[in-house]
Amino acid sequence: MTDTTTRAEQIAERRREVAEQLADVERQLAELRALRGTLNDDDEHDPDGVSLSSEWSRLEGLRQAEVESLAAIDEAATRLERGDGGTCAKCGRPIAPARLEARPDATTCIDCAA
């Protein structure tokens, strides 16, 4: 197996993980939407815990982060197909294999990421 094949598999696996996480967050948002439809909209003063609005905001933030992660992963796959998936976008040097293993969607070497 070549480094490119291994990297492509890592990217595909990471994409599956992020897609699953996104699906879970979207499921939670759907449940929250259903719950909001059955409750009083004035949940800001609920003494029993986190307000629905706060939970909505938290889940929307998670959803946006997962969407952005998917976009970065897709871009990494495109760069790999073009043959420049292991090159730092800032300095042009190779990105360390250990970094790419840990973050398949990395666009910079560790020095430029700091």
Secondary structure, DSSP 8 states (H G I E B T S, - for coil): --HHHHHHHHHHHHHHHHHHHHHHHHHHHHHHHHHHHHS-S--TT-TTSS-HHHHHHHHHHHHHHHHHHHHHHHHHHHHHHHT-TTB-TTT--B--HHHHHH-TT--S-HHHH-
